[in-house]
Amino acid sequence: MKSAELWLWQGGGPVLLTVGGSGDAPVARFSCELTVGGQYLVRPDEWQQAEPATDRAVLVACVVSPGFVFDDFSLAEPAEVR
């Protein structure tokens, strides 16, 4: 994605956000756990993966700026994350 993405924790359990890699495939380089008041800015063209950190449901928001362009979006297969 060519835009920055601001992840915001909204409620429920914690979310584990893993980022890393800017090439053709993701590379897990850094993980953080977002909970109450948590937020994290993912740089443009940086891969990311989000999943619940526990068995509790999670609610997050993702703000994309300057804007979301679907043609810039790509989704990696789970097996691609190294």
C-alpha positions in Angstrom: 0.0 0.0 0.0 1.3 3.4 -0.9 -0.3 5.1 2.1 0.5 5.1 5.8 -2.0 3.2 8.0 -2.8 4.1 11.6 -4.0 1.1 13.6 -6.2 2.0 16.6 -7.3 -0.4 19.3 -11.0 0.1 20.0 -12.1 -2.7 22.4 -12.2 -6.3 23.4 -8.9 -8.2 23.9 -5.5 -7.2 22.8 -4.4 -7.3 19.1 -1.0 -8.5 18.0 0.3 -6.4 15.1 3.4 -7.7 13.3 5.1 -5.5 10.7 8.1 -5.9 8.4 9.4 -6.1 4.9 8.7 -3.8 2.0 9.4 -6.1 -0.9 7.3 -8.8 -2.6 6.7 -10.8 0.6 6.3 -10.0 4.3 9.1 -10.5 6.8 8.2 -10.5 10.5 10.6 -8.0 12.0 8.6 -6.3 14.8 5.5 -7.2 16.8 3.6 -5.1 19.3 0.5 -5.7 21.3 -2.2 -3.0 21.2 -4.6 -2.6 24.1 -6.4 0.3 25.8 -5.3 3.5 24.1 -3.0 1.6 21.8 -2.1 2.8 18.3 0.6 2.1 15.8 1.6 3.8 12.5 2.5 1.4 9.7 4.7 3.1 7.1 3.7 3.1 3.4 4.7 -0.1 1.5 5.4 -2.0 4.8 3.8 -5.4 5.2 1.6 -5.9 8.3 -0.4 -8.7 9.9 -2.9 -8.4 12.7 -4.5 -11.1 14.8 -6.1 -11.4 18.3 -3.4 -11.9 20.9 -5.7 -14.0 23.1 -9.0 -15.9 22.5 -11.0 -12.7 23.1 -12.6 -10.9 20.2 -10.9 -7.6 19.2 -12.2 -4.4 17.6 -9.7 -2.2 15.8 -9.8 0.7 13.4 -7.4 1.4 10.6 -7.1 5.0 9.2 -5.4 5.2 5.8 -3.8 8.5 4.7 -3.6 10.1 2.3 -6.3 7.6 1.1 -7.0 4.0 0.3 -6.5 3.0 -3.4 -7.6 -0.6 -4.0 -5.1 -1.0 -6.8 -2.2 -0.5 -4.3 -3.5 -3.2 -2.0 -2.1 -6.7 -1.9 -2.9 -9.6 0.4 -0.2 -12.2 1.2 -1.0 -15.8 1.8 -0.4 -16.9 5.4 2.4 -19.2 4.3 4.3 -16.2 2.8 5.0 -14.6 6.2 8.6 -15.5 7.1 
